[in-house]
Amino acid sequence: MKTDLADGRVRLNAAVFWNEIENMQREINTPGALGVAQILRNTANARMRGFEVEGRAFLSENTLLTGHVGYVDAEYRQ
């Protein structure tokens, strides 16, 4: 959601997300004979969820108030 309020003096942005990933792939760096080798592997299933909210408000011609908050809950599942 993105919205402007108070004749454009206030802006509020918000997002909610929920992701489920099966057979998540990750690059793994391992030492090898010729240096570092990158291997791509299926590592696990994953779940990520959370939200973000940010806002700004012009309190006067020379004063701007901003703030943001976010929360993420993520885990790997076997």
N, C-alpha and C positions, 0 to 999 in steps of 0.2 A: 504494500500500500504506500502510495506517495500522495501527500495532500498539502495544499497551501491554505492557510487560514488567516483571518484578520487582515484582509486586503493584501496578502502576500508577505506580511511581516513575520508570520510564523510558518515554518515548514516542519512536517512530521513524516518520517519514513519508517516503515516497519516491515519485517519479514519473519515468517515462520517456515521451518523446513524439517523434513523427515526423510531420510535416505536409508534404504536397505540394499546392501550390496552382497551378492553371492560370488564366491571364488574371486575375491579381491586380488588383483595382481600388484606386486611391488617389485621395484628394482632393489637387488641386494648387491652391494659392492664387496667382492672378495679378492684377496691378494692372489696373484697368479705369477707365472714365470716371466711374463712380459709386462708386469705392472698390475694395476687394479682391473679386474674383470667385472662387468655388470651382468648379472643373471636376472632374468624375469621369471618370477614364480607366483603360483597361486598360494596365498598365505592364509587366508581365513575368510569367513563371512564377517560383515561389519554392519553396524547400525549407528547412524548419526542423526540426532534431532536437536532442535534448539530454536532460538529466536534472537532477533536483533531489533532494537528500536533506537532511532536517533532523531534529534530535533534541534532546531535553532529558532531563536526569536530575537528580533531587533527591538530592544527595550527603548532605545532612543536613536537619534541620528548617529551617535558615536559609540553606542554600546550594543554588543552582540552577545547573547547568551547561547552556548551550545552544550550539548550533552549526548551521551550515547551509553547504551547498556546492551550486553549480549550474554547469552547462556548457551553452552554446548554440552550435550551428554552423548558421549560416543564410546563404543566398545567393540572389541573383536569377539567373534563367536566361533567356536570350533564346530 
